[in-house]
Amino acid sequence: KAVRAEKSILFEGAQGTFLDIDHGTYPFVTSSNTTSGGACTGAGVPPTDIDSVVGVIKAYTTRVGEGPFPTEQEFLGDHFHNMGREFGATTGRKRRCGWLDGVLTRHAAMINGIKELAVTNLDGLDKLETISLCTHYDLDGEKIEYFPSDPDIISHCKPVYQEFEGWKVDTSGMRKWDELPQNAKNYLSKIAEISNARLAWVSIGPAREQTIEIPASS
């Protein structure tokens, strides 16, 4: 009835793209479809009634438990854990942490049909001198831009990074896009470029007012 009445309906996906039973890093996956298509199969709403897909992504990459993680960095895990961040909400288990993996991001944007992007936890990077972003993998001299489905291939891939200057400024009190440091904007713009999606929101803390809506003209 809500669809026929053209009411606004929001579906929130559980977990993350690479825990999807079909498109994830099998066998280190969950038992359901966590990609945007799961909104149709799970809720019974046809794909023709899905108007837009928003991708929600941290400003860095994390993972809980086993599975491939090419950009994992132990020092980043220590950095976030010392801040009291990146512990499992249910188990309290430490999450594995690494630089943002643009290969994962690009692939997730493709299979989900992401049109708009919300980047969270940007403030977690505030104190870092330099920030790395994996733009692609190197597999025996071959450039890999999409995530391989074979775990054996993934284990031989080496991340290739683009370096960004850190902003070294506390962003948690900022409320507008224009207030963010230019170095932070440069980093966010690269994430949007890799995703081929419009950067629509960025959050610099858990409070509602710490989510910044970005004007379409920015």
C-alpha positions in Angstrom: 0.0 0.0 0.0 2.8 2.4 0.8 4.4 1.7 -2.6 1.2 2.3 -4.4 0.7 5.5 -2.4 4.2 6.6 -3.4 5.3 7.1 0.1 8.9 7.3 1.0 10.3 4.0 2.2 13.8 3.4 3.5 15.5 0.0 3.7 18.6 -0.3 5.8 20.9 -3.2 4.8 22.5 -5.3 7.5 26.2 -6.0 7.8 28.3 -5.2 4.7 28.7 -6.0 1.0 31.5 -8.4 1.4 29.6 -10.5 3.9 27.1 -11.3 1.1 26.7 -15.0 0.6 26.8 -14.6 -3.2 29.1 -11.6 -3.7 31.2 -11.7 -0.5 34.6 -13.2 0.5 33.3 -16.7 0.7 33.5 -18.7 3.0 34.0 -15.7 5.4 30.4 -14.5 4.9 27.0 -14.4 6.5 24.0 -16.5 5.5 22.0 -13.9 3.5 22.2 -11.3 0.8 23.6 -8.0 2.3 23.8 -6.1 -1.0 21.1 -3.7 -2.2 19.4 -6.5 -4.1 18.6 -8.0 -0.7 16.1 -5.2 -0.1 14.0 -6.7 -2.9 14.4 -10.4 -2.0 14.0 -9.8 1.7 11.2 -7.2 1.7 9.3 -8.3 -1.4 9.6 -4.9 -3.1 10.3 -5.2 -6.8 13.6 -3.7 -8.1 11.6 -1.3 -10.3 10.4 0.5 -7.1 13.9 1.1 -5.8 14.7 4.7 -6.7 18.2 5.2 -5.2 20.9 3.4 -3.4 23.1 5.2 -0.8 26.4 3.6 0.1 27.6 4.0 3.7 31.3 3.6 4.2 33.8 4.3 6.8 36.8 6.6 6.0 39.0 3.5 6.5 38.3 -0.2 6.2 37.5 -2.6 9.0 36.7 -6.3 9.4 35.6 -8.6 12.2 36.9 -12.1 12.3 38.7 -14.1 9.6 38.9 -13.4 5.9 41.1 -11.6 3.3 42.1 -8.0 4.2 44.9 -6.7 1.9 45.1 -3.2 3.4 45.1 -4.3 7.1 47.5 -2.3 9.2 48.2 -3.3 12.8 49.2 0.2 13.9 45.8 1.5 12.6 44.1 -1.0 14.8 46.0 0.1 17.8 45.2 3.7 16.9 41.5 3.2 16.8 41.4 0.8 19.8 43.3 3.3 21.9 40.6 5.8 21.0 38.0 3.4 22.3 36.7 2.6 18.8 36.3 -0.4 16.5 35.1 -3.0 19.0 32.2 -5.3 18.0 28.9 -4.0 19.2 27.7 -7.4 20.4 30.8 -9.3 21.3 33.2 -6.5 22.1 35.8 -8.2 19.9 38.4 -5.9 18.4 37.8 -5.2 14.7 40.7 -5.5 12.3 41.6 -2.1 10.8 43.3 -0.9 7.6 43.6 1.8 5.0 40.5 2.4 2.9 40.5 -0.3 0.2 39.4 1.4 -3.0 39.2 -1.9 -4.8 36.5 -3.1 -2.3 34.8 0.3 -2.5 34.7 0.3 -6.3 33.4 -3.2 -6.5 30.8 -2.6 -3.8 29.6 0.6 -5.6 29.2 -1.4 -8.8 27.3 -4.4 -7.6 25.0 -2.3 -5.3 24.3 0.5 -7.9 25.4 3.1 -5.4 24.4 6.7 -6.5 25.1 8.6 -3.3 27.8 8.1 -0.7 27.9 8.7 3.0 31.4 8.6 4.6 31.5 8.0 8.3 34.2 8.2 11.0 36.3 10.8 9.2 37.3 12.2 12.6 39.1 9.0 13.3 41.8 10.1 10.9 42.2 13.6 12.3 45.6 13.0 14.1 47.4 11.1 11.3 50.3 12.8 9.5 49.6 10.9 6.2 46.7 8.8 5.0 46.9 6.1 2.4 44.2 4.9 0.1 44.4 1.7 -2.0 43.5 2.6 -5.6 44.2 -0.9 -7.1 46.0 -4.2 -6.5 49.1 -5.5 -8.2 49.0 -9.2 -9.1 52.3 -10.2 -10.6 52.5 -7.0 -12.5 48.9 -6.9 -13.5 46.7 -4.0 -12.4 43.6 -5.3 -10.6 40.7 -2.8 -10.1 37.9 -5.2 -9.1 37.9 -7.6 -6.2 38.8 -11.2 -7.3 36.3 -13.9 -6.3 39.0 -16.4 -5.7 40.6 -16.2 -2.2 43.8 -17.7 -3.5 44.2 -14.8 -6.0 43.4 -12.3 -3.3 46.2 -13.7 -1.1 48.7 -12.8 -3.9 47.4 -9.3 -4.5 49.5 -6.4 -3.2 47.7 -3.1 -2.5 48.9 0.0 -4.4 48.4 3.2 -2.5 47.9 6.9 -3.1 49.2 9.0 -0.3 47.3 12.0 1.2 48.5 14.7 3.6 46.7 14.5 6.9 44.8 17.5 8.1 45.9 17.4 11.8 42.8 19.3 12.9 39.9 18.2 15.2 36.9 18.0 12.8 34.4 16.8 15.4 33.1 20.3 16.0 32.6 21.2 12.4 29.1 21.5 11.0 29.5 22.6 7.4 31.3 21.2 4.3 33.1 24.6 3.9 34.5 24.2 7.4 36.4 21.0 6.7 40.1 21.2 6.0 41.1 21.1 2.3 43.2 18.0 2.9 40.1 16.2 4.2 38.1 17.3 1.2 40.8 16.0 -1.1 40.7 12.6 0.5 36.9 12.5 0.5 36.7 13.6 -3.2 39.0 10.6 -4.1 36.7 8.2 -2.3 33.8 9.6 -4.4 35.8 9.4 -7.6 36.6 5.7 -7.0 33.0 5.0 -6.1 31.6 6.9 -9.1 29.0 8.3 -6.8 28.1 11.7 -5.4 29.5 12.5 -2.0 26.3 13.4 -0.1 27.1 13.1 3.6 30.1 12.9 5.8 30.1 12.3 9.6 32.6 13.4 12.1 31.1 11.8 15.2 28.1 9.8 16.4 25.7 12.7 17.2 23.0 13.6 14.7 24.4 17.2 14.3 27.8 15.7 13.5 26.5 14.5 10.1 27.2 17.0 7.4 25.0 17.2 4.4 27.0 18.2 1.3 25.4 20.5 -1.2 25.1 19.0 -4.7 27.2 21.9 -6.1 30.2 21.1 -3.9 
